[in-house]
Structures are given as structure tokens and as C-alpha cells.
Amino acid sequence: MILTITDVEYLGEYSLLCTFSNGERRKIDLTPLLDYPAYQELRDKKQFEQFGLDHTIFWANGADIAPEYLFENGVAA
């Protein structure tokens, strides 16, 4: 089964609540990713908050995150 994100909610402070195609919901803090070059400009919270959803989370700068990463690194909610 291919895991996708069906819904996402911004919780503040770079944390997201993701609902996955298997029905599970997980909360994930993405602060650690902000040190990587692809995510550094997302330190600006206004830019971070402007994510999109198309089976995964993405931003206008081209950054995205694999649903598997979000699932494995998230905490059950």
C-alpha cells in the first residue's frame, strides 16, 4: 500500500498534524529539517505556513517531504 497524506493541519511552531491514507493521524515537529538547505527559507513562519497538499506536503520553494518520513517520525495523535 502506498502511503499518502489526506489531510494536514498546522499546529504552530513548525508542527503539523497529518492524516494518512491508512487512517492514522500523527503529529510531527519539522524544526530539525530547517537546518537543511532545502528548508532553510521556511524558518520564516509565514512561508512555512503556506504549504500545500498533494498526497504529500510541499512548499512554493520546491521543498516537499515524503509521507513515509512524516509517518515514521511522527507521534501518534
N, CA, C and O atoms as a CHARMM CRD file, in Angstrom:
* protein
*
  308
    1    1 MET  N      0.82800  -1.18500   0.00000 PROA 1      0.00000
    2    1 MET  CA     0.00000   0.00000   0.00000 PROA 1      0.00000
    3    1 MET  C      0.87100   1.24600   0.00000 PROA 1      0.00000
    4    1 MET  O      1.80200   1.36200   0.79700 PROA 1      0.00000
    5    2 ILE  N      0.57200   2.15600  -0.87700 PROA 2      0.00000
    6    2 ILE  CA     1.29800   3.41900  -0.93200 PROA 2      0.00000
    7    2 ILE  C      0.69000   4.36900   0.09000 PROA 2      0.00000
    8    2 ILE  O     -0.52000   4.59700   0.09300 PROA 2      0.00000
    9    3 LEU  N      1.51900   4.91300   0.94500 PROA 3      0.00000
   10    3 LEU  CA     1.08000   5.81300   1.99500 PROA 3      0.00000
   11    3 LEU  C      1.05700   7.24000   1.46300 PROA 3      0.00000
   12    3 LEU  O      2.04800   7.70900   0.90400 PROA 3      0.00000
   13    4 THR  N     -0.06500   7.93200   1.63100 PROA 4      0.00000
   14    4 THR  CA    -0.18600   9.34000   1.24800 PROA 4      0.00000
   15    4 THR  C     -0.79500  10.10700   2.40800 PROA 4      0.00000
   16    4 THR  O     -1.29600   9.52100   3.36800 PROA 4      0.00000
   17    5 ILE  N     -0.74400  11.42000   2.30200 PROA 5      0.00000
   18    5 ILE  CA    -1.36000  12.28700   3.30100 PROA 5      0.00000
   19    5 ILE  C     -2.68200  12.77100   2.72400 PROA 5      0.00000
   20    5 ILE  O     -2.73800  13.27300   1.60100 PROA 5      0.00000
   21    6 THR  N     -3.74100  12.61600   3.50400 PROA 6      0.00000
   22    6 THR  CA    -5.07000  13.01700   3.04000 PROA 6      0.00000
   23    6 THR  C     -5.53400  14.33100   3.65200 PROA 6      0.00000
   24    6 THR  O     -6.43300  14.98300   3.12100 PROA 6      0.00000
   25    7 ASP  N     -4.92200  14.72300   4.77300 PROA 7      0.00000
   26    7 ASP  CA    -5.28000  15.99100   5.41500 PROA 7      0.00000
   27    7 ASP  C     -4.10800  16.43400   6.27900 PROA 7      0.00000
   28    7 ASP  O     -3.36400  15.60900   6.80800 PROA 7      0.00000
   29    8 VAL  N     -3.95400  17.74600   6.41300 PROA 8      0.00000
   30    8 VAL  CA    -2.88000  18.28300   7.25300 PROA 8      0.00000
   31    8 VAL  C     -3.37000  19.56300   7.91900 PROA 8      0.00000
   32    8 VAL  O     -4.09400  20.36300   7.32700 PROA 8      0.00000
   33    9 GLU  N     -2.95100  19.72600   9.16600 PROA 9      0.00000
   34    9 GLU  CA    -3.32700  20.89900   9.94800 PROA 9      0.00000
   35    9 GLU  C     -2.06200  21.47700  10.57300 PROA 9      0.00000
   36    9 GLU  O     -1.25300  20.74200  11.13900 PROA 9      0.00000
   37   10 TYR  N     -1.89500  22.79600  10.47000 PROA 10     0.00000
   38   10 TYR  CA    -0.74600  23.45200  11.09900 PROA 10     0.00000
   39   10 TYR  C     -1.06300  23.68500  12.56700 PROA 10     0.00000
   40   10 TYR  O     -2.07800  24.30200  12.89300 PROA 10     0.00000
   41   11 LEU  N     -0.20600  23.19900  13.45300 PROA 11     0.00000
   42   11 LEU  CA    -0.41200  23.31700  14.89000 PROA 11     0.00000
   43   11 LEU  C      0.37400  24.45100  15.51500 PROA 11     0.00000
   44   11 LEU  O      0.22100  24.72700  16.70500 PROA 11     0.00000
   45   12 GLY  N      1.21600  25.11300  14.73200 PROA 12     0.00000
   46   12 GLY  CA     2.06400  26.17900  15.25400 PROA 12     0.00000
   47   12 GLY  C      3.45800  25.66600  15.54200 PROA 12     0.00000
   48   12 GLY  O      3.67300  24.46400  15.70300 PROA 12     0.00000
   49   13 GLU  N      4.40400  26.59100  15.60600 PROA 13     0.00000
   50   13 GLU  CA     5.79700  26.26100  15.94300 PROA 13     0.00000
   51   13 GLU  C      6.35300  25.11400  15.09500 PROA 13     0.00000
   52   13 GLU  O      7.01000  24.21300  15.61600 PROA 13     0.00000
   53   14 TYR  N      6.08600  25.15400  13.79500 PROA 14     0.00000
   54   14 TYR  CA     6.62500  24.19300  12.81900 PROA 14     0.00000
   55   14 TYR  C      6.12600  22.76100  13.01400 PROA 14     0.00000
   56   14 TYR  O      6.76000  21.81400  12.54900 PROA 14     0.00000
   57   15 SER  N      5.00600  22.60100  13.69100 PROA 15     0.00000
   58   15 SER  CA     4.42300  21.27800  13.90000 PROA 15     0.00000
   59   15 SER  C      3.17100  21.10500  13.05400 PROA 15     0.00000
   60   15 SER  O      2.38300  22.03600  12.88200 PROA 15     0.00000
   61   16 LEU  N      3.00400  19.89400  12.53000 PROA 16     0.00000
   62   16 LEU  CA     1.86000  19.57200  11.69000 PROA 16     0.00000
   63   16 LEU  C      1.15500  18.33400  12.24100 PROA 16     0.00000
   64   16 LEU  O      1.77500  17.46100  12.84800 PROA 16     0.00000
   65   17 LEU  N     -0.14400  18.28500  12.01700 PROA 17     0.00000
   66   17 LEU  CA    -0.92400  17.10000  12.31900 PROA 17     0.00000
   67   17 LEU  C     -1.35900  16.52100  10.98000 PROA 17     0.00000
   68   17 LEU  O     -2.15400  17.12700  10.26100 PROA 17     0.00000
   69   18 CYS  N     -0.83800  15.35200  10.65100 PROA 18     0.00000
   70   18 CYS  CA    -1.08900  14.72800   9.35000 PROA 18     0.00000
   71   18 CYS  C     -2.02700  13.54000   9.51100 PROA 18     0.00000
   72   18 CYS  O     -1.89000  12.73300  10.43000 PROA 18     0.00000
   73   19 THR  N     -2.97900  13.45800   8.59400 PROA 19     0.00000
   74   19 THR  CA    -3.83900  12.29000   8.49600 PROA 19     0.00000
   75   19 THR  C     -3.37900  11.51600   7.26400 PROA 19     0.00000
   76   19 THR  O     -3.24100  12.08200   6.18000 PROA 19     0.00000
   77   20 PHE  N     -3.14400  10.22400   7.44200 PROA 20     0.00000
   78   20 PHE  CA    -2.60200   9.38800   6.37900 PROA 20     0.00000
   79   20 PHE  C     -3.68400   8.53000   5.74400 PROA 20     0.00000
   80   20 PHE  O     -4.75900   8.33800   6.31200 PROA 20     0.00000
   81   21 SER  N     -3.38800   8.02500   4.56900 PROA 21     0.00000
   82   21 SER  CA    -4.35200   7.22300   3.80700 PROA 21     0.00000
   83   21 SER  C     -4.74000   5.92300   4.51500 PROA 21     0.00000
   84   21 SER  O     -5.73400   5.29700   4.14600 PROA 21     0.00000
   85   22 ASN  N     -3.98400   5.51500   5.50900 PROA 22     0.00000
   86   22 ASN  CA    -4.34000   4.32100   6.28300 PROA 22     0.00000
   87   22 ASN  C     -5.22800   4.67400   7.48100 PROA 22     0.00000
   88   22 ASN  O     -5.56500   3.80400   8.28400 PROA 22     0.00000
   89   23 GLY  N     -5.60800   5.96000   7.59900 PROA 23     0.00000
   90   23 GLY  CA    -6.48900   6.41300   8.66900 PROA 23     0.00000
   91   23 GLY  C     -5.78300   6.90500   9.91200 PROA 23     0.00000
   92   23 GLY  O     -6.41800   7.49700  10.78400 PROA 23     0.00000
   93   24 GLU  N     -4.48400   6.67500  10.01500 PROA 24     0.00000
   94   24 GLU  CA    -3.75300   7.10700  11.20600 PROA 24     0.00000
   95   24 GLU  C     -3.44900   8.60000  11.14800 PROA 24     0.00000
   96   24 GLU  O     -3.28900   9.17900  10.07400 PROA 24     0.00000
   97   25 ARG  N     -3.37300   9.20900  12.33600 PROA 25     0.00000
   98   25 ARG  CA    -3.01200  10.62500  12.45600 PROA 25     0.00000
   99   25 ARG  C     -1.73700  10.71500  13.28400 PROA 25     0.00000
  100   25 ARG  O     -1.58800  10.04800  14.30800 PROA 25     0.00000
  101   26 ARG  N     -0.82300  11.55800  12.81300 PROA 26     0.00000
  102   26 ARG  CA     0.44200  11.72000  13.53400 PROA 26     0.00000
  103   26 ARG  C      0.83400  13.18700  13.57400 PROA 26     0.00000
  104   26 ARG  O      0.65300  13.93500  12.61300 PROA 26     0.00000
  105   27 LYS  N      1.37500  13.57000  14.71700 PROA 27     0.00000
  106   27 LYS  CA     1.88600  14.92300  14.91000 PROA 27     0.00000
  107   27 LYS  C      3.39200  14.87700  14.70400 PROA 27     0.00000
  108   27 LYS  O      4.07600  13.98300  15.20200 PROA 27     0.00000
  109   28 ILE  N      3.89900  15.86200  13.95600 PROA 28     0.00000
  110   28 ILE  CA     5.33500  15.88800  13.70900 PROA 28     0.00000
  111   28 ILE  C      5.86700  17.31000  13.81500 PROA 28     0.00000
  112   28 ILE  O      5.27200  18.25700  13.30000 PROA 28     0.00000
  113   29 ASP  N      6.99100  17.43500  14.49000 PROA 29     0.00000
  114   29 ASP  CA     7.70400  18.70500  14.61800 PROA 29     0.00000
  115   29 ASP  C      8.77900  18.72200  13.53500 PROA 29     0.00000
  116   29 ASP  O      9.68200  17.88500  13.53900 PROA 29     0.00000
  117   30 LEU  N      8.68100  19.67500  12.61000 PROA 30     0.00000
  118   30 LEU  CA     9.62800  19.74100  11.49600 PROA 30     0.00000
  119   30 LEU  C     10.80100  20.68600  11.75900 PROA 30     0.00000
  120   30 LEU  O     11.58400  20.96100  10.85000 PROA 30     0.00000
  121   31 THR  N     10.93000  21.18000  12.97200 PROA 31     0.00000
  122   31 THR  CA    12.03300  22.09600  13.30400 PROA 31     0.00000
  123   31 THR  C     13.40300  21.53300  12.91200 PROA 31     0.00000
  124   31 THR  O     14.21900  22.28300  12.37600 PROA 31     0.00000
  125   32 PRO  N     13.69600  20.24000  13.15400 PROA 32     0.00000
  126   32 PRO  CA    15.02700  19.72400  12.79300 PROA 32     0.00000
  127   32 PRO  C     15.34500  19.84900  11.29700 PROA 32     0.00000
  128   32 PRO  O     16.51500  19.97100  10.93400 PROA 32     0.00000
  129   33 LEU  N     14.34500  19.82100  10.43400 PROA 33     0.00000
  130   33 LEU  CA    14.59700  19.92200   8.98900 PROA 33     0.00000
  131   33 LEU  C     15.02000  21.31700   8.55900 PROA 33     0.00000
  132   33 LEU  O     15.60100  21.48100   7.48600 PROA 33     0.00000
  133   34 LEU  N     14.74100  22.32300   9.37600 PROA 34     0.00000
  134   34 LEU  CA    15.02000  23.70700   8.99600 PROA 34     0.00000
  135   34 LEU  C     16.50800  24.01500   8.89000 PROA 34     0.00000
  136   34 LEU  O     16.87900  25.08200   8.40000 PROA 34     0.00000
  137   35 ASP  N     17.36000  23.11300   9.33400 PROA 35     0.00000
  138   35 ASP  CA    18.80800  23.28400   9.20400 PROA 35     0.00000
  139   35 ASP  C     19.31500  22.84900   7.82800 PROA 35     0.00000
  140   35 ASP  O     20.43200  23.19700   7.44500 PROA 35     0.00000
  141   36 TYR  N     18.51300  22.09800   7.09000 PROA 36     0.00000
  142   36 TYR  CA    18.91200  21.63100   5.75800 PROA 36     0.00000
  143   36 TYR  C     18.63100  22.71300   4.71400 PROA 36     0.00000
  144   36 TYR  O     17.61400  23.40000   4.79700 PROA 36     0.00000
  145   37 PRO  N     19.52900  22.86900   3.72700 PROA 37     0.00000
  146   37 PRO  CA    19.39100  23.94100   2.74000 PROA 37     0.00000
  147   37 PRO  C     18.01800  24.04100   2.07300 PROA 37     0.00000
  148   37 PRO  O     17.52600  25.15100   1.87100 PROA 37     0.00000
  149   38 ALA  N     17.39800  22.93900   1.73300 PROA 38     0.00000
  150   38 ALA  CA    16.10500  22.97600   1.04100 PROA 38     0.00000
  151   38 ALA  C     14.99500  23.56700   1.90600 PROA 38     0.00000
  152   38 ALA  O     13.97400  24.01900   1.38600 PROA 38     0.00000
  153   39 TYR  N     15.19100  23.56300   3.21600 PROA 39     0.00000
  154   39 TYR  CA    14.14100  24.01200   4.13600 PROA 39     0.00000
  155   39 TYR  C     14.48000  25.30700   4.87100 PROA 39     0.00000
  156   39 TYR  O     13.63400  25.83000   5.59600 PROA 39     0.00000
  157   40 GLN  N     15.69400  25.84000   4.70500 PROA 40     0.00000
  158   40 GLN  CA    16.13000  26.98900   5.49800 PROA 40     0.00000
  159   40 GLN  C     15.22600  28.21100   5.35000 PROA 40     0.00000
  160   40 GLN  O     14.96300  28.89600   6.33800 PROA 40     0.00000
  161   41 GLU  N     14.75000  28.49600   4.15200 PROA 41     0.00000
  162   41 GLU  CA    13.90200  29.68000   4.00000 PROA 41     0.00000
  163   41 GLU  C     12.54100  29.49200   4.65800 PROA 41     0.00000
  164   41 GLU  O     11.79600  30.45800   4.82300 PROA 41     0.00000
  165   42 LEU  N     12.21200  28.27300   5.03000 PROA 42     0.00000
  166   42 LEU  CA    10.95200  28.02200   5.71300 PROA 42     0.00000
  167   42 LEU  C     11.03100  28.35500   7.20200 PROA 42     0.00000
  168   42 LEU  O     10.04600  28.20900   7.92700 PROA 42     0.00000
  169   43 ARG  N     12.18700  28.79600   7.65200 PROA 43     0.00000
  170   43 ARG  CA    12.29700  29.30700   9.02100 PROA 43     0.00000
  171   43 ARG  C     11.38800  30.51800   9.20400 PROA 43     0.00000
  172   43 ARG  O     10.92600  30.80400  10.30800 PROA 43     0.00000
  173   44 ASP  N     11.14100  31.22100   8.10600 PROA 44     0.00000
  174   44 ASP  CA    10.16300  32.30800   8.11400 PROA 44     0.00000
  175   44 ASP  C      8.79000  31.64500   8.25900 PROA 44     0.00000
  176   44 ASP  O      8.31100  30.98800   7.33500 PROA 44     0.00000
  177   45 LYS  N      8.16700  31.82000   9.41600 PROA 45     0.00000
  178   45 LYS  CA     6.91600  31.10700   9.69500 PROA 45     0.00000
  179   45 LYS  C      5.82000  31.41900   8.68300 PROA 45     0.00000
  180   45 LYS  O      4.97100  30.57200   8.40200 PROA 45     0.00000
  181   46 LYS  N      5.83700  32.61200   8.14600 PROA 46     0.00000
  182   46 LYS  CA     4.82100  32.95400   7.14100 PROA 46     0.00000
  183   46 LYS  C      4.97800  32.08200   5.90200 PROA 46     0.00000
  184   46 LYS  O      3.98400  31.67600   5.30100 PROA 46     0.00000
  185   47 GLN  N      6.21500  31.79300   5.51500 PROA 47     0.00000
  186   47 GLN  CA     6.45000  30.89700   4.37900 PROA 47     0.00000
  187   47 GLN  C      6.13200  29.45100   4.75500 PROA 47     0.00000
  188   47 GLN  O      5.55100  28.71400   3.95800 PROA 47     0.00000
  189   48 PHE  N      6.50700  29.05000   5.95100 PROA 48     0.00000
  190   48 PHE  CA     6.24400  27.67600   6.39200 PROA 48     0.00000
  191   48 PHE  C      4.75000  27.38100   6.38100 PROA 48     0.00000
  192   48 PHE  O      4.32900  26.30300   5.96100 PROA 48     0.00000
  193   49 GLU  N      3.95000  28.33600   6.84200 PROA 49     0.00000
  194   49 GLU  CA     2.50200  28.15200   6.94700 PROA 49     0.00000
  195   49 GLU  C      1.81900  28.03800   5.58900 PROA 49     0.00000
  196   49 GLU  O      0.66100  27.62700   5.51600 PROA 49     0.00000
  197   50 GLN  N      2.51000  28.39100   4.52300 PROA 50     0.00000
  198   50 GLN  CA     1.90800  28.38100   3.18500 PROA 50     0.00000
  199   50 GLN  C      2.24300  27.08400   2.43900 PROA 50     0.00000
  200   50 GLN  O      2.70200  27.11200   1.29700 PROA 50     0.00000
  201   51 PHE  N      2.01000  25.97000   3.09400 PROA 51     0.00000
  202   51 PHE  CA     2.25900  24.66900   2.48000 PROA 51     0.00000
  203   51 PHE  C      1.03900  24.24900   1.67400 PROA 51     0.00000
  204   51 PHE  O     -0.06400  24.76300   1.86100 PROA 51     0.00000
  205   52 GLY  N      1.26700  23.31000   0.78000 PROA 52     0.00000
  206   52 GLY  CA     0.18400  22.73000   0.00600 PROA 52     0.00000
  207   52 GLY  C      0.11600  21.23600   0.27800 PROA 52     0.00000
  208   52 GLY  O      1.00700  20.65800   0.90000 PROA 52     0.00000
  209   53 LEU  N     -0.95400  20.62900  -0.19900 PROA 53     0.00000
  210   53 LEU  CA    -1.13900  19.19800  -0.01400 PROA 53     0.00000
  211   53 LEU  C     -1.53200  18.56200  -1.33400 PROA 53     0.00000
  212   53 LEU  O     -2.55400  18.90800  -1.92700 PROA 53     0.00000
  213   54 ASP  N     -0.71100  17.62900  -1.78600 PROA 54     0.00000
  214   54 ASP  CA    -0.99500  16.85400  -2.98700 PROA 54     0.00000
  215   54 ASP  C     -0.40800  15.46100  -2.76200 PROA 54     0.00000
  216   54 ASP  O      0.61700  15.11400  -3.34800 PROA 54     0.00000
  217   55 HSD  N     -1.04600  14.68100  -1.92800 PROA 55     0.00000
  218   55 HSD  CA    -0.59400  13.35700  -1.48300 PROA 55     0.00000
  219   55 HSD  C      0.59300  13.45700  -0.53300 PROA 55     0.00000
  220   55 HSD  O      0.91300  12.48100   0.14600 PROA 55     0.00000
  221   56 THR  N      1.24500  14.59100  -0.46800 PROA 56     0.00000
  222   56 THR  CA     2.29200  14.89400   0.49600 PROA 56     0.00000
  223   56 THR  C      2.27600  16.40300   0.71600 PROA 56     0.00000
  224   56 THR  O      1.49600  17.11700   0.08600 PROA 56     0.00000
  225   57 ILE  N      3.12100  16.88000   1.59500 PROA 57     0.00000
  226   57 ILE  CA     3.19600  18.31000   1.88800 PROA 57     0.00000
  227   57 ILE  C      4.29500  18.92600   1.03600 PROA 57     0.00000
  228   57 ILE  O      5.36900  18.34600   0.87600 PROA 57     0.00000
  229   58 PHE  N      4.01700  20.11100   0.48700 PROA 58     0.00000
  230   58 PHE  CA     5.00700  20.79700  -0.33800 PROA 58     0.00000
  231   58 PHE  C      4.91700  22.30100  -0.10800 PROA 58     0.00000
  232   58 PHE  O      3.92500  22.81000   0.41300 PROA 58     0.00000
  233   59 TRP  N      5.98600  23.00200  -0.51200 PROA 59     0.00000
  234   59 TRP  CA     6.04700  24.45000  -0.39800 PROA 59     0.00000
  235   59 TRP  C      6.41300  25.04700  -1.75000 PROA 59     0.00000
  236   59 TRP  O      6.90500  24.34900  -2.63600 PROA 59     0.00000
  237   60 ALA  N      6.16900  26.33700  -1.89800 PROA 60     0.00000
  238   60 ALA  CA     6.39800  27.04100  -3.16600 PROA 60     0.00000
  239   60 ALA  C      7.86400  27.01700  -3.58800 PROA 60     0.00000
  240   60 ALA  O      8.15600  27.12700  -4.77900 PROA 60     0.00000
  241   61 ASN  N      8.79600  26.87600  -2.64000 PROA 61     0.00000
  242   61 ASN  CA    10.21300  26.86400  -2.99300 PROA 61     0.00000
  243   61 ASN  C     10.66100  25.52200  -3.57700 PROA 61     0.00000
  244   61 ASN  O     11.83200  25.35200  -3.91600 PROA 61     0.00000
  245   62 GLY  N      9.73200  24.57100  -3.69300 PROA 62     0.00000
  246   62 GLY  CA    10.06000  23.26100  -4.24600 PROA 62     0.00000
  247   62 GLY  C     10.32000  22.19200  -3.20400 PROA 62     0.00000
  248   62 GLY  O     10.43500  21.01500  -3.54400 PROA 62     0.00000
  249   63 ALA  N     10.41400  22.57500  -1.95400 PROA 63     0.00000
  250   63 ALA  CA    10.64500  21.60200  -0.88700 PROA 63     0.00000
  251   63 ALA  C      9.39300  20.75400  -0.67000 PROA 63     0.00000
  252   63 ALA  O      8.27000  21.25100  -0.76200 PROA 63     0.00000
  253   64 ASP  N      9.59500  19.50300  -0.38900 PROA 64     0.00000
  254   64 ASP  CA     8.49600  18.61700  -0.01000 PROA 64     0.00000
  255   64 ASP  C      9.04500  17.56600   0.94400 PROA 64     0.00000
  256   64 ASP  O     10.25300  17.48400   1.17000 PROA 64     0.00000
  257   65 ILE  N      8.14200  16.76500   1.49800 PROA 65     0.00000
  258   65 ILE  CA     8.55300  15.75600   2.46200 PROA 65     0.00000
  259   65 ILE  C      7.81700  14.46300   2.14300 PROA 65     0.00000
  260   65 ILE  O      6.60100  14.47000   1.94600 PROA 65     0.00000
  261   66 ALA  N      8.53200  13.37900   2.09200 PROA 66     0.00000
  262   66 ALA  CA     7.92700  12.08100   1.80600 PROA 66     0.00000
  263   66 ALA  C      6.94700  11.70500   2.91700 PROA 66     0.00000
  264   66 ALA  O      7.25700  11.86900   4.09700 PROA 66     0.00000
  265   67 PRO  N      5.77900  11.20700   2.55200 PROA 67     0.00000
  266   67 PRO  CA     4.81100  10.78300   3.56500 PROA 67     0.00000
  267   67 PRO  C      5.39400   9.73600   4.52500 PROA 67     0.00000
  268   67 PRO  O      5.05500   9.71800   5.70800 PROA 67     0.00000
  269   68 GLU  N      6.25700   8.88000   4.01900 PROA 68     0.00000
  270   68 GLU  CA     6.86100   7.84900   4.86100 PROA 68     0.00000
  271   68 GLU  C      7.71300   8.47400   5.97900 PROA 68     0.00000
  272   68 GLU  O      7.71400   7.99600   7.11300 PROA 68     0.00000
  273   69 TYR  N      8.43700   9.55500   5.63600 PROA 69     0.00000
  274   69 TYR  CA     9.23500  10.24900   6.65100 PROA 69     0.00000
  275   69 TYR  C      8.31700  10.81700   7.73800 PROA 69     0.00000
  276   69 TYR  O      8.58200  10.67000   8.93100 PROA 69     0.00000
  277   70 LEU  N      7.24700  11.46100   7.30800 PROA 70     0.00000
  278   70 LEU  CA     6.31500  12.06400   8.26200 PROA 70     0.00000
  279   70 LEU  C      5.68100  10.99800   9.15200 PROA 70     0.00000
  280   70 LEU  O      5.51000  11.20900  10.35300 PROA 70     0.00000
  281   71 PHE  N      5.33800   9.86600   8.56900 PROA 71     0.00000
  282   71 PHE  CA     4.71800   8.77800   9.33000 PROA 71     0.00000
  283   71 PHE  C      5.69700   8.18900  10.33600 PROA 71     0.00000
  284   71 PHE  O      5.35800   8.01000  11.50600 PROA 71     0.00000
  285   72 GLU  N      6.89700   7.89000   9.88900 PROA 72     0.00000
  286   72 GLU  CA     7.88600   7.24100  10.75200 PROA 72     0.00000
  287   72 GLU  C      8.39600   8.14900  11.85400 PROA 72     0.00000
  288   72 GLU  O      8.74100   7.67100  12.93400 PROA 72     0.00000
  289   73 ASN  N      8.45000   9.45900  11.60200 PROA 73     0.00000
  290   73 ASN  CA     8.98300  10.39700  12.58200 PROA 73     0.00000
  291   73 ASN  C      7.91300  11.11000  13.39400 PROA 73     0.00000
  292   73 ASN  O      8.22200  11.88900  14.29600 PROA 73     0.00000
  293   74 GLY  N      6.66800  10.84200  13.07200 PROA 74     0.00000
  294   74 GLY  CA     5.57400  11.45400  13.80200 PROA 74     0.00000
  295   74 GLY  C      5.19400  10.67300  15.05000 PROA 74     0.00000
  296   74 GLY  O      5.58500   9.52000  15.23000 PROA 74     0.00000
  297   75 VAL  N      4.42500  11.32700  15.90000 PROA 75     0.00000
  298   75 VAL  CA     3.92900  10.73200  17.12700 PROA 75     0.00000
  299   75 VAL  C      2.42800  10.52200  16.96200 PROA 75     0.00000
  300   75 VAL  O      1.72000  11.42800  16.52200 PROA 75     0.00000
  301   76 ALA  N      1.94300   9.35000  17.30600 PROA 76     0.00000
  302   76 ALA  CA     0.51700   9.06300  17.17700 PROA 76     0.00000
  303   76 ALA  C     -0.31000  10.12500  17.88700 PROA 76     0.00000
  304   76 ALA  O     -0.01000  10.52500  19.01200 PROA 76     0.00000
  305   77 ALA  N     -1.35600  10.56800  17.20500 PROA 77     0.00000
  306   77 ALA  CA    -2.21500  11.60800  17.77300 PROA 77     0.00000
  307   77 ALA  C     -3.63400  11.08400  17.93400 PROA 77     0.00000
  308   77 ALA  O     -4.51100  11.81200  18.39900 PROA 77     0.00000
